[in-house]
Amino acid sequence: MKRVVLFLATNLAIIVVLGITLRLLGVERILDEQGVGLDYRSLLIF
């Protein structure tokens, strides 16, 4: 059980860091302009 919780916590932390990094670098805005939106829910499930 502990292993599963740690796995899920790690995945969530990676998604959060990725989102913050993309916003700070402006990559998210560029992707939105080109019509390529990141679906964080799909990334989290994957």
Buried (B, 14 or more C-beta within 10 A) or exposed (E): EEEEEEEEEEBEEEBEEBBEEBEEEEEBEEEEEEEEEBEEEEEEEE
